[in-house]
Amino acid sequence: MDEKKLTKQLRRITIITIIGSLLLSAIGFGIFGYIMKSAHEAEHAQLQAETAEYKERLLRQMDKNLQILTTLSKAYEVSTITDDPRQLGQSQCRQ
């Protein structure tokens, strides 16, 4: 009888151990998945912020470049600079 009791207790302990191990494994995988998802979302948010900042810097640089080109264009229009090679040759300093 003691042997049957011992076998029964051993089975019960084995089943409880297996169920506990499976439960702990499931919890571990759940936590790991949650951490990976959170890391991915944080990385995605960081990349979006950097992209927006980069876009803004590019737009500001393009605006500056456009202002410079507009200024040079107006200066070119106002000045007597011409594309005629004969006049360009005359405007050179003669020594």
RAKAUR-V769489 format. One record per helix or strand. SS is the DSSP state (A for helix, B for strand). FROM is the first residue (numbers start at 1). LEN is the number of residues. Records with the same first field share a line. If there is no record, write none. Layout:
# RAKAUR-V769489
SS = FROM-LEN, FROM-LEN
This chain:
# RAKAUR-V769489
A = 2-77, 85-6
